[in-house]
Amino acid sequence: MNDTQIVARDWRAAWRAQAQSRQLVAVGLAAATLAVLWLLATGLYHGLTGVERNYIGYAFLGGTAGFAATAAGALAAIFLRTIHARTQDTMLGFAAGMMLAASAFSLILPGLDAAQGLVGEGPAAAGVVVLGLALGVLLMLGLDAFTPHEHDSTGPCGPDAERVNRVWLFVLAITLHNLPEGMAIGVGFANGDMQVGIPLASAISIQDIPEGLAVAMALRATGLSPLRAALVAAASGLMEPLGALVGLGMSSGLALAYPISLGLAAGAMIFVVSHEVIPETHRNGHQTPATVGLMAGFGVMMFLDTALG
C-alpha cells in the first residue's frame, strides 16, 4: 500500500467516525428536544392555571433582570476604548464561577430535595436529577453541533458556518449561551419558591454584566461600531426572558417535571461553562487570574444563596 492509499484510507476512516458522531449527536438532540416539548406540553396542560399564573410574572421579571444586566454590561462598552485581555478573562472566570455555583446550589440541590419528596431518598432521587442533567447536556451538545456559530478559540462551528456573516455567528453563539440561563431562571420560580428563584436570578443577573461587556467588546473586534456592538450584545439578552418562560412552562406540569427540569437547566449551564466560558478564559494564557475569578464568583454565589435563600 503506497502513501496515497494510506492517506485515503485514513481520510475515509476519519470521515466515517465524524459521520457516526454527528448521527449520535443528532439522535441525542432529537431525544432532548422531544423531552423538552413533552415537559412543555404537560406544563401547559396541567399547570399555568390558578396560582401558577403568578409565577409567570416572577419568571418573566427574573429573565428581564438578566436582560437588563446584559444590556448594562454591553452599553458600558460604548465608553471603553479597550479592555485588557487579562481583565476580561478574569471577569469571564467570575461569571463561570457564579454559573457553576448556581448550578450546584440553586438547581441540583433543590432538584434532589424535590425528587426525594416524590420517589424517596436514595439512588432513585439522584437518578431523576441525573436524567435531567443528561437531557440538558444532550440539548446543548446538539444545538452546538447543528447551529452555525463562532468561538474565538476555535473559529466558525456548525453546518455552513463559513457562509454566514461573522457578526451573525457571534449572535448565534450568544443565543446558545443565554438560553440555558433564562431556562434556569424560569425553573427556579416554577414552584413559587423565592428561596430558589431569587438567589438564582440574582446570581445570573450579576454575572451577565461582565458577560455583556465581554460580548460587546468581541463584537467590536469584528468591525462593528461601539454603538452597534453594544446594541447587538444587549439584544442577545432578550433570550433570557424568553428562556425563563420556556423553563417555567416545562417544569409546571407533572410532579417529576420539576426536579427533571432543574437538572436539565443545570446540565445546560454546566455544559456552557465547560465548553465555552472556561476555554475562552484560558486561551490567552491567563489561567491563574481566570481561576481566581472563578473561585471568587463561586464564593459570591454561595453567599447569595445563603443570604437570600
C-alpha positions in Angstrom: 0.0 0.0 0.0 1.5 3.3 -1.1 1.4 6.6 0.8 -1.6 7.9 -1.3 -3.6 4.9 -0.4 -2.8 5.2 3.3 -3.8 8.8 3.3 -7.1 8.0 1.5 -7.8 5.1 3.9 -7.2 7.4 7.0 -9.3 10.1 5.5 -12.2 7.7 4.9 -11.9 6.3 8.4 -12.0 9.8 9.9 -15.0 10.8 7.8 -16.9 7.7 8.8 -16.1 8.4 12.5 -17.2 12.0 12.2 -20.4 11.0 10.4 -21.2 8.4 13.1 -20.5 11.0 15.8 -22.9 13.5 14.2 -25.6 10.9 13.9 -25.3 10.1 17.6 -25.5 13.8 18.4 -28.5 14.2 16.2 -30.3 11.3 18.0 -29.4 12.9 21.3 -30.7 16.3 20.2 -33.9 14.8 19.0 -34.4 12.9 22.3 -33.7 16.0 24.3 -36.0 18.2 22.1 -38.8 15.7 22.4 -38.4 15.6 26.2 -38.5 19.4 26.4 -41.6 19.6 24.2 -43.3 16.9 26.3 -42.5 18.8 29.5 -43.8 22.0 27.9 -47.0 20.2 26.8 -47.6 18.8 30.3 -46.9 22.1 31.8 -49.4 23.9 29.6 -52.0 21.2 30.2 -51.6 20.6 33.9 -50.0 23.8 35.2 -50.0 27.5 34.4 -53.5 27.8 35.8 -54.8 29.4 39.0 -51.9 30.3 41.4 -49.3 29.2 38.8 -50.2 32.2 36.7 -48.5 34.4 39.3 -45.2 32.5 38.7 -45.3 33.7 35.1 -44.7 37.2 36.3 -41.9 36.2 38.7 -40.2 34.2 35.9 -40.5 37.0 33.4 -39.2 39.6 35.8 -36.2 37.3 36.6 -35.5 36.9 32.9 -35.9 40.6 32.3 -33.4 41.3 35.1 -30.9 39.1 33.3 -31.6 41.0 30.0 -31.2 44.4 31.8 -27.9 43.3 33.3 -26.6 42.1 29.9 -27.6 45.4 28.4 -25.9 47.3 31.2 -22.6 45.5 30.6 -22.9 45.9 26.8 -23.6 49.6 27.0 -20.5 50.1 29.1 -18.5 49.0 26.1 -19.5 52.3 24.3 -17.4 54.3 26.8 -14.4 51.9 27.0 -11.8 52.2 24.3 -10.4 48.8 25.1 -10.2 46.3 27.9 -7.2 44.3 28.8 -7.4 40.6 27.9 -6.4 39.6 31.4 -9.2 41.7 32.9 -11.7 40.3 30.5 -10.6 36.7 31.3 -10.9 37.4 35.0 -14.4 38.7 34.6 -15.5 35.8 32.5 -13.9 33.5 35.1 -16.0 35.2 37.7 -19.1 34.7 35.6 -18.2 31.0 35.2 -17.8 30.5 38.9 -21.3 32.0 39.6 -22.8 29.8 37.0 -21.2 26.7 38.4 -22.3 27.5 42.0 -25.8 28.4 40.8 -26.0 25.0 39.0 -25.0 23.2 42.2 -26.7 25.2 45.0 -29.8 26.6 43.2 -30.6 23.8 40.8 -29.1 20.4 41.6 -29.6 20.5 45.4 -33.2 21.7 45.2 -33.8 19.2 42.4 -32.5 16.4 44.7 -34.8 17.6 47.6 -37.8 17.7 45.3 -37.0 14.3 43.8 -36.6 12.8 47.3 -40.1 14.1 48.2 -41.5 12.2 45.3 -39.5 8.9 45.0 -37.8 8.7 48.3 -34.2 9.0 49.3 -31.5 7.0 47.6 -30.5 6.2 44.0 -33.9 6.9 42.6 -33.9 10.6 43.5 -30.4 11.0 42.2 -31.4 9.2 39.0 -34.2 11.7 38.4 -31.8 14.7 38.6 -29.1 12.9 36.6 -31.7 12.2 33.9 -32.4 16.0 33.7 -28.6 16.7 33.6 -28.2 14.3 30.7 -31.1 15.9 28.8 -29.6 19.4 29.3 -26.2 18.2 28.0 -27.7 16.5 25.0 -29.8 19.6 24.2 -26.8 21.9 24.3 -24.5 19.4 22.5 -26.9 19.1 19.7 -27.6 22.9 19.4 -23.8 23.5 19.4 -23.3 20.9 16.7 -26.1 21.9 14.3 -26.3 25.7 14.8 -23.8 27.8 12.9 -21.9 30.0 15.4 -18.3 31.1 16.2 -16.0 30.8 19.2 -12.9 32.9 19.4 -10.8 29.9 20.3 -12.0 27.5 17.5 -13.4 29.8 14.9 -16.6 29.0 12.9 -18.5 26.0 14.1 -21.6 24.2 12.9 -23.0 23.5 9.4 -22.2 26.0 6.6 -20.7 28.4 9.2 -18.2 29.7 6.7 -21.0 31.1 4.6 -22.6 33.1 7.4 -21.5 36.6 8.3 -19.2 36.6 11.3 -21.4 39.0 13.2 -24.3 36.7 12.9 -22.1 33.8 14.0 -21.3 35.7 17.2 -25.0 36.5 17.7 -26.0 32.8 17.4 -23.2 31.8 19.8 -24.5 34.3 22.4 -28.1 33.0 21.9 -26.9 29.5 22.7 -25.2 30.9 25.8 -28.1 32.9 27.1 -30.9 30.3 26.5 -29.9 27.9 29.4 -29.5 30.9 31.8 -33.1 32.0 31.0 -34.4 28.5 31.4 -32.7 28.2 34.8 -34.4 31.4 36.0 -37.8 30.1 34.9 -37.3 26.7 36.5 -36.2 28.4 39.7 -39.5 30.2 40.0 -41.6 27.2 38.9 -42.9 26.3 42.4 -43.2 29.9 43.5 -40.2 29.2 45.8 -38.5 32.6 46.3 -35.6 30.8 48.2 -34.7 29.2 44.9 -35.8 31.8 42.3 -34.4 35.0 43.8 -30.8 33.8 44.5 -30.6 32.2 41.1 -32.0 35.2 39.2 -29.7 37.5 41.2 -26.6 35.4 40.5 -27.3 35.1 36.8 -28.0 38.8 36.5 -24.8 39.7 38.3 -22.7 37.5 36.1 -24.5 38.8 33.0 -22.9 42.3 33.4 -19.3 41.2 32.7 -20.6 38.8 30.0 -22.5 41.6 28.3 -19.3 43.8 28.3 -17.1 40.9 27.0 -19.6 40.1 24.2 -19.8 43.8 23.1 -16.0 44.1 23.0 -15.8 40.9 21.0 -18.3 42.2 18.5 -16.3 45.5 18.2 -13.3 43.3 17.2 -15.4 42.0 14.2 -15.6 45.6 12.9 -18.9 46.8 14.3 -19.0 50.4 15.7 -19.1 50.6 19.5 -22.8 51.6 19.5 -23.9 48.8 17.2 -21.8 46.3 19.0 -23.4 47.3 22.3 -26.9 47.2 20.9 -26.4 43.7 19.4 -24.9 42.4 22.6 -27.8 43.9 24.6 -30.4 42.4 22.3 -28.9 38.9 22.8 -30.1 39.2 26.4 -33.7 39.0 25.2 -33.2 35.3 25.1 -33.3 35.3 28.9 -36.9 36.3 29.5 -38.0 34.0 26.6 -35.9 31.2 28.1 -37.4 31.9 31.5 -40.9 31.3 30.2 -39.8 28.1 28.5 -38.2 26.9 31.8 -41.3 27.8 33.7 -43.6 26.0 31.3 -41.6 22.8 31.1 -41.4 22.5 34.9 -45.0 23.3 35.8 -46.7 20.1 34.8 -46.2 16.7 36.3 -44.6 16.5 39.8 -41.5 14.8 38.4 -41.2 17.6 35.8 -39.8 20.0 38.4 -36.7 18.0 39.5 -36.1 16.9 35.9 -36.2 20.5 34.7 -33.9 21.6 37.5 -31.4 19.0 36.4 -31.9 19.9 32.7 -31.2 23.6 33.4 -28.1 22.7 35.5 -26.8 20.4 32.8 -27.2 23.0 30.1 -25.4 25.7 32.2 -22.5 23.4 33.2 -22.1 22.5 29.5 -21.8 26.1 28.5 -19.3 26.8 31.3 -17.1 23.9 30.4 -17.5 24.1 26.6 -17.3 27.8 26.1 -16.5 30.1 29.0 -13.6 28.3 30.7 -11.7 27.6 27.4 -12.2 31.2 26.4 -10.7 32.4 29.7 -7.6 30.2 29.2 -6.8 30.8 25.6 -4.7 33.9 26.2 -2.5 32.4 28.9 -4.4 34.0 31.8 -5.3 30.7 33.6 -4.4 31.9 37.1 -6.4 35.2 37.2 -9.3 33.4 35.4 -9.2 30.7 38.1 -9.1 33.2 40.9 -12.1 35.0 39.3 -13.9 31.7 39.0 -13.4 30.9 42.7 -14.5 34.5 43.6 -17.6 34.1 41.6 -18.3 30.7 43.2 -17.9 32.2 46.7 -20.2 35.2 45.8 -22.9 32.8 44.6 -22.6 30.7 47.8 -23.0 33.9 49.9 -26.1 35.0 47.8 -27.6 31.5 48.1 -27.2 31.7 51.9 -28.2 35.3 52.4 -31.2 35.4 50.0 -32.2 31.7 50.4 
